[in-house]
Amino acid sequence: MIGVRCLVSATFLALSFQVLAAADKNSCVDCHQKTDFFAEYPKLHEYYHQWLGSPHEQAGLTCEDCHGGRPNEASMKRAHKGVLPMSAKRSSLHATRQPDTCGECHRANKRQFVKSKHYQALMGERSAPTCTTCHPAMGRRPELRTIVLNACRNCHAEGNAEGLPLIADHAEKAFNQLNIAGGLLGWTQMHFESHGWPKDSREQVAELERRYAEIVDQVHQFDLAQTETSAIELLGELRVIFREARREHEQRNEAS
């Protein structure tokens, strides 16, 4: 009787491992990573490498989660059944539907974006930035300077047909302030980790981290004045903390 139970248990475990292995198998990933795929579909092969190691891969998301399709099918035709080009209005990645698709996970960003004029323009089926305008493919952090040059200046160029304001220079300035604040925040953390956290500095830095993340979320409203003002205020406080930390460190060295 014990032998029968052991046999049943072993069979159950074997079947379980087979199911798990089948679940892990993904024809999208298997196909797009092949070197011979690159020759015919270089752009899709590039997307695979952008996905590899990205936050999306780390979260367990693969192609079908955003594009649709059947990742358990070996045939290319069957695997792509239901997958629509991004230009199709029914596609989950059409410009007008990206806020909902991406917003399923990035809810805070969507809440900010729906307050923007860009979102209103999209819903009115006018040309406007959407999620992949600033976050192409699997990019976690957009290259803000490139966005200003390639996106802001395209629509907000001098003499544009809709008479949109010329905000590209302001956008570059605001984003630059935010980048500097983020860099100094990182350096401040590294300094304290290396030389110790005096007094209530850990709580101060944690609060500044929270505010920095809040400003990054608010960027999705595309309110440049708000972004610039908030970034400058944060940067000023960070500089004070960093100067005090360095001065205290120098005093300790002199005393020793």
Backbone bond lengths (Angstrom), bond angles and torsions (degrees), N, CA, C in turn:
res aa  C-N    CA-C-N  psi(-1)  N-CA   C-N-CA  omega(-1)  CA-C   N-CA-C  phi
1 M - - - 1.471 - - 1.523 110.98 -
2 I 1.352 113.88 -42.02 1.457 118.54 178.58 1.519 110.03 -64.01
3 G 1.354 115.23 -39.41 1.466 119.32 179.95 1.510 111.64 -62.99
4 V 1.354 115.99 -38.79 1.472 120.21 179.01 1.522 109.94 -63.92
5 R 1.374 115.39 -44.80 1.463 119.14 179.95 1.523 110.65 -61.82
6 C 1.335 116.36 -40.26 1.470 120.00 179.05 1.528 110.64 -64.12
7 L 1.351 115.29 -40.40 1.461 119.81 -179.98 1.520 110.55 -64.29
8 V 1.356 116.51 -42.96 1.466 121.28 179.17 1.526 110.01 -63.55
9 S 1.331 115.46 -44.17 1.461 119.59 -179.81 1.512 111.32 -62.61
10 A 1.338 116.80 -42.49 1.465 120.90 -179.76 1.525 110.39 -64.23
11 T 1.346 115.42 -41.37 1.470 119.83 178.90 1.514 110.72 -63.39
12 F 1.345 115.84 -43.20 1.466 121.01 179.62 1.536 110.39 -61.01
13 L 1.343 115.90 -43.91 1.459 119.93 179.98 1.520 110.97 -63.93
14 A 1.326 116.69 -41.51 1.466 120.56 -179.52 1.525 110.65 -62.32
15 L 1.348 115.14 -43.80 1.463 119.50 179.07 1.521 110.84 -65.05
16 S 1.337 116.36 -38.89 1.462 120.79 179.41 1.526 110.79 -61.03
17 F 1.358 115.61 -43.88 1.459 119.30 179.75 1.529 111.14 -65.19
18 Q 1.351 116.04 -35.58 1.465 119.64 177.63 1.526 110.58 -64.30
19 V 1.332 116.59 -41.92 1.463 121.08 179.56 1.519 110.30 -64.35
20 L 1.346 116.31 -43.67 1.459 120.27 179.35 1.521 110.91 -63.60
21 A 1.329 116.16 -40.95 1.464 119.47 179.43 1.518 110.41 -64.22
22 A 1.347 116.80 -39.54 1.469 120.54 178.56 1.515 110.63 -66.01
23 A 1.361 115.97 -37.21 1.458 119.92 179.92 1.518 110.94 -66.32
24 D 1.373 115.46 -35.81 1.459 119.49 -179.78 1.521 112.16 -72.99
25 K 1.327 116.94 -25.53 1.457 120.76 -178.52 1.525 109.49 -71.87
26 N 1.309 116.94 130.19 1.456 121.65 -176.95 1.516 108.40 -136.21
27 S 1.328 116.34 112.46 1.464 119.81 -174.97 1.528 112.22 -65.55
28 C 1.350 117.24 -27.38 1.477 119.70 177.54 1.522 109.29 -62.26
29 V 1.331 115.35 -50.82 1.462 120.86 -179.01 1.518 110.38 -65.68
30 D 1.343 116.77 -45.21 1.461 120.94 -177.92 1.523 111.57 -58.19
31 C 1.343 116.21 -40.75 1.467 120.38 -175.89 1.532 111.61 -79.04
32 H 1.323 116.51 -45.06 1.463 120.11 -174.00 1.528 113.42 -70.22
33 Q 1.342 116.89 -17.42 1.458 118.48 -179.08 1.532 112.88 -88.86
34 K 1.331 117.31 -9.37 1.461 120.29 -177.48 1.527 110.99 -67.96
35 T 1.316 115.08 140.15 1.473 119.57 -178.47 1.526 111.79 -66.05
36 D 1.339 117.92 -34.14 1.466 119.10 -179.85 1.530 111.37 -73.23
37 F 1.347 117.44 -16.52 1.463 121.29 175.39 1.526 110.20 -67.88
38 F 1.342 115.58 -30.87 1.465 121.24 -177.51 1.525 112.07 -60.99
39 A 1.343 116.71 -38.15 1.467 120.54 -176.64 1.524 111.83 -61.97
40 E 1.337 116.93 -38.52 1.469 120.49 -176.50 1.521 112.55 -92.98
41 Y 1.325 116.96 -33.44 1.468 121.12 -176.61 1.535 110.51 -130.87
42 P 1.325 118.22 67.05 1.479 120.30 -174.78 1.522 113.59 -60.26
43 K 1.346 118.07 -36.21 1.459 120.52 -178.06 1.529 110.93 -67.39
44 L 1.326 116.51 -42.75 1.464 120.13 179.61 1.525 110.72 -67.41
45 H 1.329 115.77 -35.36 1.464 119.91 176.90 1.527 109.72 -64.79
46 E 1.335 116.54 -37.63 1.464 121.15 177.42 1.525 110.60 -65.23
47 Y 1.347 117.33 -40.52 1.462 120.86 177.29 1.529 111.04 -59.65
48 Y 1.346 115.44 -38.94 1.466 118.80 179.34 1.523 110.16 -59.98
49 H 1.325 116.95 -44.56 1.466 120.47 -178.62 1.531 111.74 -68.99
50 Q 1.336 117.14 -29.43 1.462 119.91 175.17 1.528 110.25 -70.51
51 W 1.320 115.96 -35.77 1.471 120.74 178.38 1.525 110.79 -69.61
52 L 1.336 116.80 -36.97 1.455 121.92 -176.82 1.533 110.47 -60.80
53 G 1.306 116.58 119.53 1.456 121.25 -179.32 1.513 114.49 82.11
54 S 1.339 117.20 -0.92 1.466 121.23 -178.63 1.532 110.61 -77.29
55 P 1.349 116.99 165.75 1.470 119.34 175.46 1.530 112.46 -57.90
56 H 1.344 117.02 -31.20 1.460 119.61 178.37 1.529 110.85 -64.89
57 E 1.334 116.52 -44.32 1.462 118.58 178.08 1.525 110.37 -64.66
58 Q 1.335 116.50 -42.51 1.458 120.83 -179.22 1.525 111.47 -62.92
59 A 1.333 116.78 -29.19 1.474 120.89 178.21 1.523 112.06 -84.17
60 G 1.353 116.74 -2.40 1.456 120.37 178.66 1.511 114.28 86.72
61 L 1.341 117.65 13.87 1.464 121.18 179.09 1.523 110.20 -90.83
62 T 1.326 115.29 134.94 1.462 120.08 176.07 1.525 109.24 -125.05
63 C 1.330 115.80 -174.83 1.471 121.83 -170.29 1.529 113.45 -49.07
64 E 1.339 116.09 -47.35 1.470 119.78 -171.94 1.517 113.13 -66.95
65 D 1.322 117.95 -21.00 1.462 120.00 -179.12 1.520 111.91 -63.87
66 C 1.323 116.76 -30.19 1.466 120.39 178.79 1.529 112.74 -109.72
67 H 1.334 116.23 -36.96 1.468 120.31 -175.04 1.530 113.31 -92.65
68 G 1.325 117.03 -17.25 1.457 119.58 -172.14 1.518 109.65 84.09
69 G 1.322 117.21 -169.87 1.460 121.38 -179.62 1.510 111.93 108.26
70 R 1.326 114.47 -178.30 1.463 121.07 -176.58 1.524 109.65 -126.15
71 P 1.321 117.60 92.13 1.461 120.95 -174.42 1.521 115.35 -70.57
72 N 1.340 117.51 -7.29 1.459 120.24 178.47 1.525 112.76 -92.83
73 E 1.341 116.21 -3.04 1.463 120.90 -179.98 1.526 110.30 -90.84
74 A 1.331 116.30 136.44 1.462 120.56 179.51 1.526 111.24 -82.73
75 S 1.331 116.90 -31.83 1.465 121.21 -179.26 1.531 110.16 -72.77
76 M 1.320 116.10 134.05 1.465 120.91 -179.91 1.529 110.61 -60.30
77 K 1.335 116.33 -41.64 1.463 120.91 -178.22 1.524 110.54 -64.49
78 R 1.328 117.38 -46.10 1.467 120.41 -178.59 1.533 111.19 -71.30
79 A 1.326 116.20 -35.09 1.467 119.62 -179.74 1.529 111.26 -65.02
80 H 1.351 116.53 -31.18 1.467 120.12 -177.09 1.532 112.66 -94.40
81 K 1.322 117.20 7.24 1.463 119.37 179.01 1.527 109.81 -62.93
82 G 1.323 116.35 126.87 1.457 121.09 -179.59 1.512 114.07 92.00
83 V 1.343 117.24 -10.48 1.464 120.53 179.01 1.527 108.92 -80.45
84 L 1.323 116.40 124.88 1.465 121.02 -178.30 1.525 109.97 -110.94
85 P 1.327 117.21 149.58 1.476 118.71 174.82 1.521 109.87 -65.21
86 M 1.318 116.74 153.06 1.457 120.97 -177.78 1.525 111.85 -62.00
87 S 1.327 117.27 -22.41 1.468 120.55 179.28 1.520 112.91 -73.60
88 A 1.359 116.68 -16.33 1.466 120.56 -179.57 1.532 109.31 -78.04
89 K 1.328 116.62 131.88 1.459 120.32 -175.92 1.525 112.90 -63.47
90 R 1.331 116.98 -25.11 1.467 119.76 179.99 1.535 112.16 -83.13
91 S 1.328 116.45 -9.20 1.461 119.80 179.75 1.524 110.30 -67.09
92 S 1.317 115.89 139.71 1.469 120.07 178.40 1.521 111.19 -67.57
93 L 1.339 116.82 -13.21 1.464 120.73 179.65 1.527 112.46 -110.99
94 H 1.333 116.95 13.01 1.464 119.29 171.05 1.527 107.70 -61.75
95 A 1.331 116.85 148.69 1.471 121.24 -175.36 1.525 112.56 -49.44
96 T 1.336 117.43 -40.75 1.459 120.49 -176.22 1.531 112.64 -76.72
97 R 1.344 117.26 -17.00 1.459 119.96 -176.71 1.526 113.03 -105.52
98 Q 1.328 116.21 -9.77 1.462 119.18 179.98 1.534 113.28 -58.86
99 P 1.347 119.29 -40.72 1.471 117.67 179.35 1.529 112.87 -56.69
100 D 1.332 117.17 -37.15 1.468 119.48 178.50 1.522 111.35 -74.02
101 T 1.338 116.28 -42.35 1.459 120.40 -178.40 1.529 110.63 -64.34
102 C 1.322 116.58 -52.69 1.471 120.59 -179.66 1.529 110.62 -69.29
103 G 1.338 115.05 -32.33 1.458 120.31 -177.89 1.505 114.21 -68.46
104 E 1.342 118.02 -13.40 1.462 119.69 175.89 1.524 110.87 -60.65
105 C 1.335 116.62 -33.20 1.471 120.65 176.98 1.525 111.18 -105.74
106 H 1.343 116.27 -40.66 1.472 120.98 -175.79 1.534 109.30 -94.69
107 R 1.308 115.54 65.79 1.468 120.73 -171.37 1.525 112.76 -68.53
108 A 1.333 116.88 -40.21 1.469 119.70 -179.19 1.527 110.36 -63.46
109 N 1.335 116.27 -41.21 1.463 120.23 179.13 1.525 111.32 -64.83
110 K 1.330 115.79 -39.52 1.462 118.68 179.01 1.524 110.81 -65.32
111 R 1.344 116.96 -41.50 1.467 119.77 -179.73 1.529 111.20 -57.88
112 Q 1.327 116.41 -36.50 1.458 120.09 178.24 1.532 110.71 -75.07
113 F 1.325 116.45 -42.39 1.470 120.52 -175.21 1.522 112.59 -63.49
114 V 1.330 116.85 -37.28 1.470 119.38 -177.86 1.530 111.85 -66.67
115 K 1.334 117.17 -14.49 1.466 120.63 176.96 1.531 112.00 -84.56
116 S 1.325 116.68 -8.83 1.460 120.64 -172.62 1.527 113.01 -86.73
117 K 1.327 115.08 159.20 1.464 121.43 174.90 1.524 110.80 -68.45
118 H 1.325 116.28 -28.62 1.458 120.16 177.65 1.528 110.54 -62.16
119 Y 1.318 116.49 -42.77 1.467 120.18 179.06 1.531 110.21 -64.34
120 Q 1.318 116.67 -43.27 1.467 120.57 178.49 1.530 110.73 -59.83
121 A 1.341 116.07 -40.12 1.456 119.86 178.66 1.521 110.72 -65.61
122 L 1.328 117.15 -42.46 1.471 121.08 178.49 1.518 111.59 -59.95
123 M 1.324 116.25 -45.41 1.457 120.11 -179.15 1.520 111.86 -67.22
124 G 1.334 115.49 -22.42 1.462 120.19 173.92 1.512 111.97 -89.49
125 E 1.370 114.93 10.92 1.458 123.05 178.51 1.524 112.40 57.90
126 R 1.338 114.33 36.05 1.460 119.97 171.31 1.523 108.12 -100.25
127 S 1.306 116.01 158.56 1.460 120.35 178.89 1.524 109.49 -67.99
128 A 1.318 116.45 125.20 1.467 121.25 -178.94 1.522 108.93 -161.37
129 P 1.333 117.25 157.58 1.469 119.69 178.25 1.518 111.51 -62.24
130 T 1.323 115.63 146.81 1.449 121.97 172.42 1.527 107.52 -132.28
131 C 1.309 118.65 -169.88 1.470 121.00 -171.17 1.528 113.53 -54.66
132 T 1.346 116.97 -49.51 1.460 119.72 -175.25 1.523 113.28 -76.34
133 T 1.316 117.77 -4.94 1.464 119.67 173.68 1.523 109.37 -65.12
134 C 1.326 115.67 -42.28 1.465 121.01 -178.11 1.527 112.58 -99.89
135 H 1.334 116.70 -23.53 1.465 121.07 -179.07 1.520 109.47 -121.83
136 P 1.343 117.56 70.81 1.463 119.39 -177.45 1.518 111.96 -63.07
137 A 1.341 114.62 140.97 1.462 121.70 178.45 1.528 110.70 49.60
138 M 1.321 117.44 -121.44 1.459 120.85 -174.00 1.519 112.63 -101.91
139 G 1.336 117.65 13.05 1.455 120.94 -174.94 1.519 112.04 -60.38
140 R 1.335 116.74 126.08 1.457 120.60 179.89 1.525 110.36 -81.02
141 R 1.341 115.70 -48.88 1.456 120.74 180.00 1.515 108.54 -113.84
142 P 1.306 118.34 119.92 1.463 119.83 -178.81 1.517 111.86 -72.36
143 E 1.316 116.22 151.16 1.457 121.30 173.54 1.518 107.10 -82.24
144 L 1.325 116.59 99.77 1.457 121.64 -169.32 1.526 112.86 -62.38
145 R 1.327 117.43 -37.98 1.464 119.55 179.62 1.534 110.56 -62.71
146 T 1.332 115.80 -40.03 1.463 120.19 179.19 1.525 110.57 -65.66
147 I 1.337 116.25 -39.17 1.467 119.98 178.08 1.523 110.29 -60.42
148 V 1.329 115.97 -45.60 1.466 119.83 -179.67 1.522 110.47 -59.58
149 L 1.327 116.03 -44.59 1.464 119.83 -176.84 1.529 112.02 -70.87
150 N 1.343 116.23 -42.76 1.465 119.85 -172.24 1.519 114.80 -93.49
151 A 1.315 117.72 -23.96 1.466 119.98 -177.27 1.523 111.58 -109.85
152 C 1.323 117.07 -60.54 1.470 120.18 -176.97 1.533 110.82 -57.54
153 R 1.321 116.61 -48.21 1.470 119.33 -175.61 1.518 112.62 -70.74
154 N 1.318 117.40 -22.33 1.471 119.51 178.57 1.524 111.53 -66.09
155 C 1.339 115.64 -47.89 1.472 119.76 -176.40 1.529 112.28 -88.91
156 H 1.327 115.73 -34.75 1.464 119.97 -175.11 1.529 111.31 -99.38
157 A 1.328 115.84 29.70 1.463 120.06 179.55 1.527 110.42 -74.47
158 E 1.297 114.90 158.37 1.462 119.93 178.96 1.526 109.94 -61.66
159 G 1.331 115.50 132.58 1.459 120.56 179.66 1.512 114.21 79.13
160 N 1.360 118.64 17.16 1.466 120.67 -179.66 1.529 110.17 -64.07
161 A 1.321 115.67 149.17 1.462 122.47 -171.25 1.520 113.69 -61.70
162 E 1.331 117.80 -30.23 1.464 120.90 -176.51 1.525 112.95 -91.95
163 G 1.311 116.25 -0.98 1.459 119.15 -179.04 1.516 113.17 67.08
164 L 1.329 116.74 33.32 1.470 121.04 -179.70 1.527 109.92 -70.90
165 P 1.329 117.60 148.19 1.472 120.71 -177.96 1.524 111.61 -64.77
166 L 1.321 116.42 151.06 1.458 122.47 -179.21 1.533 109.02 -87.47
167 I 1.325 114.57 82.78 1.465 119.69 -170.31 1.538 113.60 -102.91
168 A 1.323 118.24 1.92 1.464 120.14 -172.51 1.528 112.17 -59.92
169 D 1.330 117.74 -43.16 1.467 120.53 179.87 1.528 111.10 -64.24
170 H 1.339 115.45 -40.84 1.470 119.75 178.15 1.528 110.30 -64.71
171 A 1.335 116.21 -40.49 1.463 120.32 179.08 1.524 110.73 -62.01
172 E 1.325 116.32 -43.82 1.461 119.82 -179.99 1.525 110.84 -62.52
173 K 1.309 116.76 -40.95 1.466 121.13 -179.89 1.528 110.68 -65.32
174 A 1.342 116.33 -45.97 1.467 120.46 -178.70 1.528 111.13 -63.47
175 F 1.333 116.43 -45.46 1.461 120.36 179.91 1.519 111.28 -65.78
176 N 1.330 116.74 -34.86 1.462 120.55 178.96 1.529 110.27 -64.07
177 Q 1.332 116.94 -42.89 1.464 120.74 177.55 1.527 110.59 -61.12
178 L 1.318 115.90 -40.30 1.469 120.35 -179.60 1.528 110.50 -67.41
179 N 1.332 117.13 -40.01 1.464 120.66 178.10 1.524 111.52 -63.26
180 I 1.336 116.34 -42.65 1.466 120.59 179.27 1.532 110.10 -62.83
181 A 1.338 116.25 -42.95 1.469 120.27 178.50 1.524 110.91 -61.03
182 G 1.328 116.72 -43.16 1.459 120.04 178.66 1.522 112.09 -63.94
183 G 1.344 116.68 -40.27 1.457 120.53 178.42 1.513 112.15 -65.63
184 L 1.335 117.02 -43.59 1.464 120.78 -179.45 1.526 111.13 -68.01
185 L 1.333 116.33 -33.68 1.463 120.07 176.44 1.531 109.65 -62.26
186 G 1.332 115.89 -42.28 1.465 120.04 177.86 1.519 112.53 -63.85
187 W 1.332 116.64 -42.70 1.455 120.93 179.26 1.531 111.21 -65.51
188 T 1.339 116.52 -38.36 1.464 120.57 178.71 1.524 110.52 -62.52
189 Q 1.313 116.78 -43.87 1.467 120.98 178.34 1.531 110.73 -61.69
190 M 1.340 115.90 -44.14 1.464 120.23 179.98 1.532 111.02 -62.43
191 H 1.342 115.73 -40.20 1.467 120.18 -179.81 1.531 110.59 -62.21
192 F 1.329 116.48 -47.61 1.458 120.30 -178.59 1.529 111.53 -67.01
193 E 1.344 116.63 -37.56 1.462 119.49 178.38 1.531 110.81 -63.79
194 S 1.333 116.38 -33.61 1.462 120.71 -178.12 1.528 112.57 -82.52
195 H 1.337 117.01 -35.10 1.461 120.22 -170.70 1.531 113.82 -116.99
196 G 1.321 117.56 3.42 1.451 120.30 178.44 1.518 112.86 100.36
197 W 1.343 114.95 154.91 1.468 121.77 -178.57 1.527 108.55 -105.21
198 P 1.332 118.17 97.76 1.470 119.70 -178.92 1.522 112.52 -75.40
199 K 1.341 115.37 148.12 1.469 123.08 172.52 1.531 110.96 50.06
200 D 1.350 116.21 -127.91 1.473 119.99 -177.32 1.523 111.50 -102.76
201 S 1.338 116.38 27.88 1.467 120.40 -175.74 1.529 112.84 -62.91
202 R 1.333 117.24 -34.06 1.465 119.48 -179.11 1.527 110.53 -63.29
203 E 1.328 116.63 -42.46 1.465 120.43 178.99 1.531 110.73 -67.30
204 Q 1.354 115.96 -38.52 1.468 119.65 178.77 1.521 111.33 -61.67
205 V 1.325 115.77 -46.58 1.463 120.16 -178.65 1.528 110.66 -66.00
206 A 1.331 116.93 -39.05 1.471 120.30 178.07 1.529 110.52 -60.69
207 E 1.332 116.96 -39.81 1.462 121.10 178.12 1.534 110.76 -66.97
208 L 1.328 116.86 -40.07 1.467 120.04 178.17 1.526 111.21 -67.46
209 E 1.330 116.61 -34.91 1.477 120.41 174.67 1.519 110.22 -61.39
210 R 1.333 115.51 -44.45 1.470 119.84 179.64 1.519 110.76 -61.28
211 R 1.331 116.66 -43.13 1.466 120.41 -179.21 1.522 111.72 -68.20
212 Y 1.338 115.90 -37.12 1.473 119.47 177.46 1.529 110.23 -62.12
213 A 1.337 116.60 -46.19 1.471 120.47 178.67 1.526 110.97 -61.60
214 E 1.311 116.92 -36.55 1.466 121.90 178.19 1.528 110.94 -64.84
215 I 1.344 116.66 -41.78 1.466 120.28 178.57 1.527 110.34 -64.67
216 V 1.339 116.20 -41.66 1.474 120.20 178.97 1.525 109.98 -60.88
217 D 1.329 117.17 -41.14 1.469 120.08 176.28 1.530 110.56 -62.50
218 Q 1.339 116.78 -42.48 1.460 121.06 -177.11 1.521 112.74 -68.10
219 V 1.341 117.01 -20.94 1.472 120.35 176.47 1.530 110.35 -54.83
220 H 1.331 116.42 -29.81 1.461 120.67 -177.87 1.531 112.93 -68.82
221 Q 1.331 116.94 -8.38 1.472 120.00 171.62 1.519 111.00 -82.32
222 F 1.341 116.21 -17.97 1.467 123.13 -177.14 1.528 111.18 60.57
223 D 1.325 115.53 35.86 1.460 121.01 173.07 1.531 106.28 -94.75
224 L 1.332 116.34 93.16 1.461 121.32 -171.95 1.523 112.25 -64.72
225 A 1.330 117.03 -38.49 1.466 120.16 -179.76 1.524 110.03 -62.29
226 Q 1.318 116.38 -44.16 1.470 120.80 179.45 1.529 110.55 -64.30
227 T 1.337 116.65 -44.14 1.469 120.91 -179.79 1.523 111.00 -61.33
228 E 1.336 116.50 -46.75 1.459 120.29 -177.61 1.532 111.23 -64.90
229 T 1.326 116.43 -46.26 1.471 120.35 -179.40 1.525 111.01 -61.17
230 S 1.322 116.95 -46.76 1.470 121.02 -179.01 1.524 111.16 -64.30
231 A 1.344 116.78 -40.92 1.467 120.64 -179.05 1.522 110.74 -66.42
232 I 1.328 117.75 -40.90 1.475 121.46 179.86 1.526 110.72 -65.00
233 E 1.341 117.09 -42.22 1.464 120.78 178.08 1.531 110.59 -61.84
234 L 1.318 116.31 -44.97 1.463 121.02 -179.83 1.526 110.37 -64.24
235 L 1.327 115.63 -42.08 1.459 120.92 -179.58 1.527 110.89 -62.36
236 G 1.336 116.98 -40.69 1.461 120.60 178.48 1.515 111.80 -61.03
237 E 1.333 117.43 -44.29 1.463 121.35 180.00 1.525 111.40 -66.95
238 L 1.328 115.83 -37.90 1.459 119.66 179.12 1.524 111.17 -64.76
239 R 1.313 116.32 -40.20 1.466 120.13 -179.79 1.529 111.47 -63.84
240 V 1.334 116.17 -39.28 1.471 120.47 178.21 1.528 109.91 -62.65
241 I 1.340 117.01 -48.94 1.460 121.35 -179.45 1.524 110.99 -61.94
242 F 1.336 116.00 -43.45 1.457 119.80 -177.87 1.527 111.46 -65.68
243 R 1.354 117.20 -41.31 1.469 120.39 178.67 1.531 110.95 -63.31
244 E 1.324 115.96 -42.87 1.469 120.35 179.51 1.524 111.03 -63.83
245 A 1.332 115.58 -40.10 1.462 119.96 -179.79 1.526 110.70 -64.34
246 R 1.331 116.85 -42.65 1.468 120.47 179.91 1.532 110.96 -67.29
247 R 1.338 116.46 -40.09 1.453 120.10 -179.93 1.533 110.61 -63.64
248 E 1.328 116.05 -43.09 1.466 120.31 179.24 1.520 110.70 -63.85
249 H 1.329 116.44 -39.10 1.461 121.02 179.37 1.534 109.98 -64.49
250 E 1.328 116.81 -43.40 1.467 121.38 179.83 1.535 110.98 -64.25
251 Q 1.340 116.40 -39.74 1.469 120.51 178.20 1.524 111.47 -63.75
252 R 1.343 116.64 -39.89 1.458 120.40 178.21 1.525 110.81 -63.98
253 N 1.342 115.41 -39.54 1.474 119.23 179.12 1.529 111.25 -65.19
254 E 1.345 116.05 -40.97 1.462 120.08 180.00 1.523 111.06 -66.01
255 A 1.335 116.11 -37.86 1.468 120.60 -179.00 1.528 111.50 -68.61
256 S 1.328 115.77 -29.92 1.469 119.30 -178.37 1.527 110.68 -85.49
